[in-house]
Amino acid sequence: MDELFAPLRVGKMTLPNRLVMAPMTRSRSVDRSVNALTADYYAQRAGAGLIITEGTQPSVIGQGYIDTPGLHSAEQAEAWRRVTDAVHAAGGRIFVQLMHSGRVGHPSLYPDGALPVAPSAIATGGQMYTPDGMVDHPVPREMTLEDIAQTVEDFVSAAKHAVDAGFDGVELHGANGYLIQQFLADGSNHRTDVYGGSVENRVRFADEVARAVSDAIGPERVGIRISPGSTSEGVSESDPAELYRTLIRTLAPYNLAYVHVMEFGHREVTELIRAEWPGTLILNPHKTGTEASVTPEIALEVLQDDLADAVSLGSLWLANPDLQRRIRVGGPFNSPDASTFYGGDHKGYTDYPTLDA
C-alpha cells in the first residue's frame, strides 16, 4: 500500500498521503451552523491526506436538505472556525465543499417560503425528507440573468467566509445533480440564452463560478467536483465525453488546486479527463457505477493504473476515524451503520472506535 502514502502537492499544500476523505452529508447542523460535535468528527479524521467537508450552502436559497450547514454569514464562519482549528491542531488539512442544491430543495427550507431555483423550470421528479414526511420537489423557478450573477457572487462571498474561517480551500460542488451540474446537463438545462443550448453555453456557469472564486481567494485554494454521466437527482447528459472535455479545457488555464471526479461508471470519460487535465486529479472510483464503496484495494489500483493522483473514500472514513492507520496495518475496519448516516447525535458520528480503543 506504499503508493497510498506517498506525499502529494495540492495547490500550495503537501498532503502526507493520497487518501482523501470524501464529502458526506451528515445533517447534524440543526440551526444551519456547525457545532462542537462537528469539530470532534472532523478532527478525529485529520489523518486523511485532505478532508473535504459535507456540502455547505453558499446562500439561503442554496440549501437542499434539512439540518445542513451554511457559510453565508459571519456567524456561520465563526462556527466553522472551531472545526478548522481542531483539524489543524490535529495536523490535518481541510477544504469546505460549497454546494448550491438548485432545484433540489423545497419552500419549507427557506424563511420566505420561496421556490428553489434552477437553470430551467423542470422538477427533479424526486422527493425530500422533512420532519413531516417525504414531500415532492416542486417545479423550481427559472433563474434570471440577475439571479445567475447573484449566485456567482454568493459563491465568492462564501469562499471568502471560508478563508476567514480558516479553511485551506474550497471545493465547488459541480456533481450529483446539484446546481452547477444542472447547468451542465442538457436534461435539466433547456435555456435558450447564453447559459443554455450548446455545450459551450452550458459550461458557462461553472466557468464563471470557478473563475470568480479563483480570482477572489486564489486558484490554489479552489477545487471542483464533477460526476460525468451521473443521473443523480434526475439530471441527464446526452454526451458526457464532449461535455466534460469542453469543461476541463475551459477550466485548465485557471490552475485550480484539483479536479475531483465522482465516478458513476463511464470510465472512458475518467480516462479522457485524466488525459486533458494538467493538474491534480482526485478520483472517487466506481468503474461500473454499481460498486457499493471504495476499498483500499480499489484505491491502490487507481494509483497503480495512473488514473488519478489521489483517491477519495467515503463510508470507510465515516466509520474509521483512523482509517489511514488501519490501511497501513491491513485492518480490521469498522463497518458503517447506515441508520446513523443522517441526523442524530454522537452515535454513528463521533463514537466509532479507533484501533487503540
C-alpha positions as CSV (number, residue, x, y, z in Angstrom):
1,M,0.0,0.0,0.0
2,D,3.0,2.3,-0.2
3,E,1.6,4.3,-3.1
4,L,-1.3,5.4,-1.0
5,F,1.2,7.0,1.5
6,A,3.3,9.0,-0.9
7,P,3.1,12.8,-0.4
8,L,1.3,14.8,-2.9
9,R,1.4,18.5,-3.8
10,V,-2.1,20.1,-4.0
11,G,-2.1,23.9,-4.5
12,K,0.4,25.2,-2.0
13,M,0.0,22.3,0.4
14,T,1.8,19.0,0.6
15,L,-0.5,16.2,1.5
16,P,1.1,13.4,3.6
17,N,-0.9,10.7,1.9
18,R,-3.2,10.2,-1.0
19,L,-6.3,9.1,1.0
20,V,-8.8,11.9,0.7
21,M,-11.9,12.0,2.9
22,A,-14.9,12.5,0.5
23,P,-17.6,15.0,1.3
24,M,-20.5,13.3,3.1
25,T,-23.8,14.9,4.2
26,R,-24.4,14.2,7.9
27,S,-27.4,16.5,8.6
28,R,-26.4,17.4,12.1
29,S,-26.4,21.2,11.9
30,V,-29.8,21.9,13.4
31,D,-29.5,25.7,13.3
32,R,-27.6,25.7,9.9
33,S,-24.3,26.1,11.8
34,V,-21.8,23.5,12.8
35,N,-21.0,22.8,16.5
36,A,-18.5,21.3,18.8
37,L,-19.6,17.8,17.8
38,T,-18.7,18.7,14.2
39,A,-15.3,19.8,15.3
40,D,-14.7,16.5,17.0
41,Y,-15.9,14.5,14.0
42,Y,-13.5,16.1,11.6
43,A,-10.6,16.4,14.0
44,Q,-10.8,12.6,14.6
45,R,-10.2,12.1,10.8
46,A,-7.3,14.6,10.5
47,G,-5.1,11.7,9.4
48,A,-6.6,12.0,5.9
49,G,-4.4,13.5,3.3
50,L,-7.2,16.0,2.8
51,I,-10.6,16.3,4.4
52,I,-13.4,17.6,2.2
53,T,-16.4,18.6,4.3
54,E,-20.0,17.9,3.8
55,G,-21.9,20.0,1.3
56,T,-22.3,23.6,2.7
57,Q,-24.7,26.0,1.2
58,P,-23.3,29.4,0.0
59,S,-26.7,31.1,0.3
60,V,-30.1,30.6,2.0
61,I,-31.7,29.5,-1.3
62,G,-28.8,27.1,-1.9
63,Q,-30.0,24.7,0.8
64,G,-31.3,21.4,-0.3
65,Y,-31.8,19.3,2.8
66,I,-32.7,19.8,6.4
67,D,-30.0,20.4,9.0
68,T,-27.2,21.1,6.6
69,P,-24.6,23.9,7.4
70,G,-24.2,27.2,5.7
71,L,-21.3,29.5,5.1
72,H,-23.1,32.7,4.1
73,S,-22.8,34.7,7.3
74,A,-20.0,35.8,9.6
75,E,-21.6,33.8,12.4
76,Q,-21.5,30.6,10.4
77,A,-17.9,31.3,9.5
78,E,-17.1,31.7,13.2
79,A,-18.7,28.4,14.0
80,W,-16.7,26.7,11.2
81,R,-13.5,28.3,12.7
82,R,-13.9,25.9,15.7
83,V,-13.7,23.0,13.2
84,T,-10.7,24.2,11.2
85,D,-8.8,25.0,14.3
86,A,-9.4,21.5,15.6
87,V,-8.4,19.8,12.4
88,H,-5.2,21.9,12.1
89,A,-4.3,21.3,15.7
90,A,-4.5,17.6,14.9
91,G,-2.2,18.0,11.9
92,G,-4.9,17.9,9.2
93,R,-5.8,19.8,6.1
94,I,-9.4,20.7,5.2
95,F,-11.4,22.1,2.3
96,V,-15.1,23.1,2.6
97,Q,-17.4,21.9,-0.1
98,L,-19.6,24.7,-1.4
99,M,-22.9,23.1,-2.5
100,H,-25.8,25.0,-4.1
101,S,-28.6,22.5,-4.5
102,G,-30.5,24.4,-7.1
103,R,-33.8,22.6,-7.9
104,V,-33.1,20.0,-5.2
105,G,-34.9,21.9,-2.4
106,H,-38.3,22.9,-1.0
107,P,-40.0,26.0,0.2
108,S,-40.1,24.6,3.7
109,L,-36.4,25.1,3.9
110,Y,-36.4,28.9,3.3
111,P,-37.7,31.6,5.7
112,D,-39.7,33.3,3.0
113,G,-41.2,30.1,1.6
114,A,-39.7,30.7,-1.9
115,L,-39.4,28.2,-4.6
116,P,-35.9,26.7,-5.2
117,V,-34.1,28.0,-8.2
118,A,-32.6,26.2,-11.3
119,P,-31.5,26.9,-14.8
120,S,-34.9,25.8,-16.1
121,A,-38.3,25.3,-14.6
122,I,-38.0,21.5,-14.6
123,A,-38.6,19.4,-11.4
124,T,-36.3,16.6,-10.3
125,G,-39.1,14.1,-10.2
126,G,-37.8,13.2,-6.7
127,Q,-38.6,13.9,-3.1
128,M,-37.1,15.4,0.0
129,Y,-37.3,14.3,3.6
130,T,-38.9,16.6,6.1
131,P,-39.9,16.1,9.8
132,D,-43.5,15.8,8.5
133,G,-42.6,13.1,6.0
134,M,-41.5,13.0,2.4
135,V,-42.5,15.8,0.0
136,D,-42.1,16.2,-3.7
137,H,-39.5,18.6,-5.1
138,P,-41.5,21.4,-6.7
139,V,-41.1,22.8,-10.1
140,P,-38.3,25.3,-9.5
141,R,-38.2,29.0,-10.6
142,E,-36.1,29.5,-13.6
143,M,-33.2,31.8,-12.8
144,T,-32.9,35.2,-14.4
145,L,-29.6,36.6,-15.6
146,E,-29.6,38.7,-12.4
147,D,-30.2,35.5,-10.3
148,I,-27.2,33.9,-12.0
149,A,-24.9,36.9,-11.4
150,Q,-26.0,37.0,-7.8
151,T,-25.4,33.3,-7.3
152,V,-21.8,33.6,-8.7
153,E,-21.4,36.4,-6.1
154,D,-22.8,34.1,-3.4
155,F,-20.2,31.5,-4.2
156,V,-17.5,34.2,-4.0
157,S,-18.8,35.5,-0.7
158,A,-18.9,32.0,0.8
159,A,-15.4,31.3,-0.4
160,K,-14.2,34.5,1.4
161,H,-16.0,33.4,4.5
162,A,-14.2,30.0,4.2
163,V,-10.8,31.7,4.2
164,D,-11.9,33.8,7.2
165,A,-13.0,30.5,8.9
166,G,-9.5,29.1,8.4
167,F,-10.2,26.6,5.6
168,D,-7.3,25.6,3.4
169,G,-9.6,25.9,0.4
170,V,-13.0,25.3,-1.1
171,E,-14.4,22.6,-3.4
172,L,-17.1,23.7,-5.8
173,H,-19.8,21.0,-5.9
174,G,-20.4,20.5,-9.6
175,A,-21.6,16.9,-9.3
176,N,-24.5,14.7,-8.1
177,G,-27.3,16.7,-9.8
178,Y,-26.9,20.0,-7.9
179,L,-26.9,23.5,-9.4
180,I,-23.7,23.5,-11.3
181,Q,-24.4,20.1,-12.9
182,Q,-28.0,21.3,-13.6
183,F,-26.5,23.9,-15.8
184,L,-24.1,21.4,-17.4
185,A,-26.7,18.8,-18.2
186,D,-28.9,19.2,-21.2
187,G,-31.7,17.2,-19.5
188,S,-32.1,19.9,-16.8
189,N,-30.9,22.9,-18.8
190,H,-33.4,23.9,-21.5
191,R,-32.4,27.6,-21.6
192,T,-32.2,29.4,-24.9
193,D,-29.8,32.2,-23.8
194,V,-26.0,32.3,-23.3
195,Y,-26.3,29.7,-20.5
196,G,-28.1,27.0,-22.5
197,G,-28.1,25.1,-25.7
198,S,-24.6,24.4,-26.9
199,V,-22.0,22.7,-24.7
200,E,-20.0,25.9,-24.6
201,N,-23.0,27.7,-23.2
202,R,-23.8,25.0,-20.7
203,V,-20.4,25.1,-19.2
204,R,-20.5,28.9,-18.8
205,F,-22.0,29.0,-15.3
206,A,-19.4,26.5,-14.0
207,D,-16.7,28.6,-15.7
208,E,-17.9,31.8,-14.2
209,V,-18.1,30.4,-10.7
210,A,-14.7,28.8,-10.9
211,R,-13.1,31.9,-12.3
212,A,-14.7,34.3,-9.9
213,V,-13.9,32.2,-6.8
214,S,-10.3,31.7,-8.0
215,D,-9.9,35.5,-8.5
216,A,-11.2,36.1,-5.0
217,I,-9.2,33.6,-2.9
218,G,-6.5,32.2,-5.3
219,P,-6.8,29.2,-7.6
220,E,-4.5,27.2,-5.4
221,R,-7.4,27.2,-2.9
222,V,-10.1,26.0,-5.3
223,G,-11.1,22.5,-6.4
224,I,-14.2,21.4,-8.2
225,R,-16.1,18.1,-8.1
226,I,-17.8,16.7,-11.1
227,S,-19.7,13.5,-11.9
228,P,-19.8,12.7,-15.6
229,G,-22.8,10.8,-16.7
230,S,-24.5,10.9,-13.3
231,T,-28.3,10.6,-13.2
232,S,-28.5,11.8,-9.5
233,E,-31.5,14.0,-8.7
234,G,-32.9,13.4,-12.2
235,V,-30.2,15.0,-14.3
236,S,-29.2,13.5,-17.7
237,E,-26.3,14.3,-20.0
238,S,-26.6,13.2,-23.7
239,D,-22.9,13.3,-24.4
240,P,-20.7,13.3,-21.2
241,A,-17.5,12.9,-23.1
242,E,-17.9,16.1,-25.2
243,L,-19.4,18.0,-22.2
244,Y,-16.5,17.2,-19.8
245,R,-13.8,17.6,-22.4
246,T,-15.1,21.1,-23.0
247,L,-15.4,21.8,-19.3
248,I,-11.9,20.6,-18.5
249,R,-10.4,22.5,-21.3
250,T,-12.2,25.6,-20.1
251,L,-11.0,25.3,-16.5
252,A,-7.4,24.2,-17.3
253,P,-6.0,27.7,-17.7
254,Y,-7.0,28.7,-14.1
255,N,-4.6,26.2,-12.4
256,L,-7.1,25.1,-9.9
257,A,-5.9,23.0,-6.9
258,Y,-7.6,19.9,-8.3
259,V,-10.5,18.3,-10.1
260,H,-12.4,15.7,-8.1
261,V,-14.2,13.1,-10.2
262,M,-17.2,11.2,-8.6
263,E,-17.4,8.3,-10.9
264,F,-20.7,6.7,-11.9
265,G,-19.3,4.3,-14.5
266,H,-18.2,6.0,-17.6
267,R,-14.5,5.0,-17.0
268,E,-13.7,6.2,-20.5
269,V,-14.7,9.7,-19.5
270,T,-12.5,9.5,-16.4
271,E,-9.6,8.5,-18.7
272,L,-10.4,11.4,-21.0
273,I,-10.3,13.8,-18.1
274,R,-7.1,12.4,-16.8
275,A,-5.5,13.0,-20.3
276,E,-6.9,16.5,-20.6
277,W,-6.5,17.9,-17.0
278,P,-2.9,19.2,-16.5
279,G,-3.2,19.4,-12.7
280,T,-4.0,17.2,-9.7
281,L,-6.9,14.7,-10.2
282,I,-8.7,13.1,-7.3
283,L,-11.0,10.2,-8.1
284,N,-13.8,8.5,-6.2
285,P,-13.7,5.4,-8.3
286,H,-16.8,3.4,-9.3
287,K,-15.8,1.8,-12.6
288,T,-19.1,0.1,-13.3
289,G,-21.3,2.5,-11.3
290,T,-22.6,-0.3,-9.1
291,E,-19.8,-0.6,-6.5
292,A,-21.1,-0.1,-3.0
293,S,-18.0,1.7,-1.7
294,V,-14.3,2.4,-2.4
295,T,-12.0,-0.1,-0.7
296,P,-8.3,0.3,0.0
297,E,-7.6,-2.3,-2.8
298,I,-9.6,-0.3,-5.3
299,A,-7.8,2.9,-4.2
300,L,-4.4,1.3,-4.7
301,E,-5.4,0.0,-8.2
302,V,-6.4,3.5,-9.2
303,L,-3.0,4.9,-8.3
304,Q,-1.1,2.0,-9.9
305,D,-3.0,2.5,-13.1
306,D,-2.3,6.2,-13.0
307,L,-6.0,7.0,-13.3
308,A,-5.6,9.7,-10.6
309,D,-3.2,11.3,-8.1
310,A,-5.3,10.7,-5.1
311,V,-8.4,8.7,-4.2
312,S,-11.4,9.8,-2.1
313,L,-13.1,7.4,0.2
314,G,-16.5,7.9,1.9
315,S,-18.1,5.4,4.2
316,L,-14.7,3.9,5.3
317,W,-13.7,7.3,6.6
318,L,-17.1,7.8,8.2
319,A,-16.7,4.5,10.2
320,N,-12.9,4.6,10.8
321,P,-11.6,7.8,12.2
322,D,-8.0,6.4,12.0
323,L,-8.5,4.9,8.5
324,Q,-5.0,5.7,7.3
325,R,-3.5,3.7,10.2
326,R,-5.9,0.8,9.6
327,I,-4.9,0.6,5.9
328,R,-1.2,0.6,6.9
329,V,-1.7,-2.4,9.0
330,G,-4.3,-4.2,6.9
331,G,-7.3,-3.6,9.1
332,P,-9.6,-4.5,10.7
333,F,-12.2,-2.0,9.7
334,N,-15.3,-0.8,11.4
335,S,-18.5,-1.3,9.4
336,P,-20.6,1.9,8.9
337,D,-24.0,2.0,10.4
338,A,-26.3,3.4,7.7
339,S,-29.1,4.0,10.2
340,T,-27.0,6.8,11.7
341,F,-25.7,8.5,8.5
342,Y,-28.2,11.4,8.6
343,G,-29.2,13.4,11.7
344,G,-28.9,12.4,15.3
345,D,-26.2,12.9,17.9
346,H,-22.8,11.4,18.5
347,K,-24.0,7.9,17.8
348,G,-22.6,6.8,14.4
349,Y,-20.8,10.1,14.2
350,T,-18.0,10.5,16.8
351,D,-18.2,7.2,18.6
352,Y,-16.6,4.9,16.1
353,P,-13.6,3.3,17.9
354,T,-10.0,3.7,16.9
355,L,-7.6,0.7,16.8
356,D,-6.2,1.9,20.1
357,A,-9.6,1.9,21.7
